Amino acid sequence: MSEEAPITTFVVTDIEADGPSPLRSSMLSFASVACDVTGTVLGEFEAVLEPRSDRTPHPDTMAWWETQPEAWVHATTNPEPPEVVMPRYADWVESLPGFRVFAAAPMIFDGLWMDHYLETYAGTRVLGTPLKHARQIFRGGGVCLYTMAGTLRGAEYLKWGMQRVPPEWYGHIEHTHRAIDDARGFANVLARLFAISGSLPKVEATESVYKK
């Protein structure tokens, strides 16, 4: 009898910040929706963070926030210190079943912020690491919904934007820039993308010519 494949839990995450770079500005809030490949929700995590005293808001980002007053309230009300939140988040991720895989749209933005904050405050990373004794809460390199959606839709690169994904793929959840709303919508998109990929011809894995 073949061994049953391990469960994979996708931790779909959205962040809000007061600037474009975690090296200069602060993450204000984030939320994660843990789901399986079908989109069944296994748990949620939402947090608001105190801005870092060693970081500065970017004026362009703050000008944009002025156009989003309701989202700003959600991103800044009742903040907690990141040194309290991030270890709690890492513990929550580790409580999820099977292999945990980080997912975001795009990975290079939300993943970058989460990776920096997790490394700074929780001693772990978004990406898997070959270090044997390091704390690893996620497996592998993660999933970029931006890339996955663009390729599976068959769109040319300049039309990969998530705003081009049909509303029904989001489960008709509006993208409000409240982190939990956006994470829930992206979790629905991920499930739709896996449904599409499951209908494609399978390519059997072979021994890779790539060697580390």
C-alpha positions as CSV (number, residue, x, y, z in Angstrom):
1,M,0.0,0.0,0.0
2,S,1.4,3.4,-1.0
3,E,2.2,5.9,1.8
4,E,-0.3,8.7,2.1
5,A,1.0,12.1,1.0
6,P,1.6,14.6,3.8
7,I,-0.9,17.4,4.3
8,T,0.2,20.8,2.9
9,T,-1.2,23.9,4.5
10,F,-0.9,27.1,2.6
11,V,-0.6,30.2,4.7
12,V,-1.9,33.0,2.5
13,T,-0.8,36.3,3.9
14,D,-1.4,40.0,3.2
15,I,0.5,42.9,4.9
16,E,0.0,46.7,5.2
17,A,2.9,49.1,5.7
18,D,3.7,52.7,5.9
19,G,6.4,52.5,3.2
20,P,7.8,50.2,0.4
21,S,10.8,48.7,2.3
22,P,11.1,47.0,5.6
23,L,14.6,48.4,5.9
24,R,13.2,52.0,6.1
25,S,9.6,51.8,7.2
26,S,7.2,49.8,9.4
27,M,4.7,47.0,8.8
28,L,1.4,48.2,10.3
29,S,-0.7,45.1,10.1
30,F,-0.9,41.7,8.6
31,A,-3.2,38.7,8.4
32,S,-2.9,35.1,7.3
33,V,-5.5,32.6,6.2
34,A,-4.4,28.9,6.5
35,C,-6.1,26.7,3.9
36,D,-5.6,23.4,2.1
37,V,-5.4,22.9,-1.6
38,T,-9.2,23.1,-1.9
39,G,-9.4,26.4,-0.1
40,T,-10.9,24.9,3.1
41,V,-9.9,27.3,5.9
42,L,-7.9,25.7,8.7
43,G,-7.3,28.9,10.7
44,E,-6.8,32.6,10.6
45,F,-4.4,35.1,12.2
46,E,-4.7,38.9,12.3
47,A,-2.5,41.5,14.0
48,V,-1.8,45.2,14.2
49,L,1.7,46.2,15.0
50,E,3.3,49.2,16.7
51,P,5.5,51.2,14.2
52,R,9.2,50.7,14.7
53,S,11.0,53.6,16.4
54,D,14.0,53.1,14.1
55,R,11.9,53.4,10.9
56,T,10.2,56.3,9.1
57,P,6.9,56.4,7.1
58,H,7.4,57.1,3.4
59,P,5.6,60.3,2.3
60,D,4.2,58.7,-0.9
61,T,2.7,55.8,1.0
62,M,1.2,58.1,3.6
63,A,-0.3,60.2,0.9
64,W,-1.9,57.0,-0.4
65,W,-3.2,56.1,3.1
66,E,-5.0,59.4,3.2
67,T,-7.2,58.1,0.4
68,Q,-8.0,54.9,2.4
69,P,-9.3,56.2,5.8
70,E,-11.3,53.1,6.7
71,A,-8.4,50.8,5.9
72,W,-6.1,53.0,7.9
73,V,-8.3,52.6,11.0
74,H,-8.1,48.8,10.6
75,A,-4.3,48.9,10.1
76,T,-3.5,51.1,13.1
77,T,-6.1,50.4,15.9
78,N,-4.9,48.7,19.1
79,P,-1.4,47.9,17.9
80,E,0.9,45.5,19.7
81,P,4.7,45.3,19.8
82,P,6.2,43.3,17.0
83,E,8.4,41.5,19.5
84,V,5.2,40.1,21.0
85,V,3.3,39.4,17.9
86,M,5.8,37.7,15.7
87,P,6.8,34.9,18.1
88,R,3.0,34.3,18.7
89,Y,2.5,34.1,14.9
90,A,5.4,31.7,14.5
91,D,3.9,29.4,17.2
92,W,0.5,29.6,15.4
93,V,2.1,28.6,12.1
94,E,3.8,25.6,13.8
95,S,0.4,24.5,15.2
96,L,-1.0,24.1,11.6
97,P,-1.1,20.6,10.1
98,G,1.5,19.1,7.8
99,F,3.9,21.1,5.7
100,R,3.3,24.8,6.0
101,V,3.9,26.9,2.8
102,F,3.9,30.7,2.7
103,A,1.8,32.3,-0.1
104,A,1.3,35.9,-1.0
105,A,0.5,38.2,-4.0
106,P,3.2,39.2,-4.8
107,M,5.7,37.1,-2.8
108,I,8.4,39.7,-3.3
109,F,6.4,42.3,-1.3
110,D,4.4,40.7,1.4
111,G,6.9,37.8,1.7
112,L,9.8,40.3,2.1
113,W,8.1,42.1,4.9
114,M,7.1,39.0,6.8
115,D,10.6,37.4,6.3
116,H,12.3,40.5,7.7
117,Y,9.9,40.8,10.7
118,L,10.1,37.0,11.5
119,E,13.9,37.0,11.3
120,T,14.1,40.1,13.5
121,Y,11.6,39.3,16.1
122,A,11.1,35.5,16.1
123,G,14.4,34.0,14.9
124,T,12.8,32.3,11.9
125,R,12.1,33.0,8.2
126,V,9.4,32.9,5.6
127,L,11.7,30.8,3.4
128,G,13.0,27.3,4.2
129,T,16.7,27.2,5.1
130,P,19.3,24.4,4.7
131,L,20.6,25.2,8.2
132,K,19.9,22.1,10.3
133,H,19.4,23.7,13.7
134,A,17.4,26.8,12.5
135,R,13.8,27.1,13.4
136,Q,11.8,26.5,10.2
137,I,8.1,27.2,10.3
138,F,7.7,27.2,6.5
139,R,8.7,24.7,3.8
140,G,10.4,25.6,0.6
141,G,10.4,28.9,-1.3
142,G,6.7,29.8,-1.0
143,V,4.0,30.5,-3.5
144,C,3.7,33.8,-5.5
145,L,0.0,34.1,-6.5
146,Y,0.9,37.0,-8.8
147,T,3.1,34.7,-10.9
148,M,0.8,31.6,-10.6
149,A,-2.3,33.6,-11.6
150,G,-0.5,35.2,-14.6
151,T,0.8,32.0,-16.0
152,L,-2.3,29.8,-15.5
153,R,-4.5,32.6,-17.0
154,G,-2.2,32.5,-20.0
155,A,-1.7,36.2,-19.8
156,E,1.3,38.2,-21.1
157,Y,3.6,39.4,-18.4
158,L,2.4,43.0,-18.3
159,K,-1.1,41.7,-17.7
160,W,-0.3,39.5,-14.7
161,G,-1.7,42.0,-12.1
162,M,-4.0,40.7,-9.5
163,Q,-6.6,43.4,-10.4
164,R,-7.1,41.4,-13.7
165,V,-8.2,38.3,-11.9
166,P,-12.0,37.7,-12.2
167,P,-14.0,38.8,-9.1
168,E,-15.5,35.4,-8.7
169,W,-12.0,33.9,-8.1
170,Y,-11.9,36.1,-5.0
171,G,-15.2,34.7,-3.8
172,H,-16.5,38.2,-4.5
173,I,-14.5,39.4,-1.4
174,E,-13.7,43.1,-2.1
175,H,-10.0,44.0,-1.9
176,T,-10.3,46.6,0.9
177,H,-6.7,46.9,2.1
178,R,-7.8,45.5,5.4
179,A,-5.3,42.7,5.7
180,I,-7.8,39.9,6.7
181,D,-10.2,40.8,3.9
182,D,-7.4,40.7,1.3
183,A,-5.9,37.5,2.7
184,R,-9.3,35.7,2.5
185,G,-9.8,36.9,-1.1
186,F,-6.3,35.6,-2.0
187,A,-7.0,32.3,-0.4
188,N,-10.0,31.9,-2.7
189,V,-7.8,32.8,-5.7
190,L,-5.2,30.2,-4.7
191,A,-7.9,27.5,-4.5
192,R,-9.1,28.4,-7.9
193,L,-5.6,28.3,-9.3
194,F,-5.0,24.8,-7.9
195,A,-8.3,23.7,-9.5
196,I,-7.0,25.0,-12.8
197,S,-3.6,23.4,-12.4
198,G,-5.2,20.1,-11.4
199,S,-7.0,19.9,-14.8
200,L,-3.7,20.2,-16.7
201,P,-1.6,17.3,-18.0
202,K,0.7,15.9,-15.3
203,V,4.5,15.9,-15.9
204,E,6.1,13.1,-13.8
205,A,9.0,14.2,-11.7
206,T,12.4,12.8,-12.8
207,E,15.9,13.1,-11.3
208,S,16.9,16.8,-11.6
209,V,20.0,17.9,-13.4
210,Y,20.1,20.8,-10.9
211,K,22.5,20.1,-8.1
212,K,23.1,22.4,-5.1
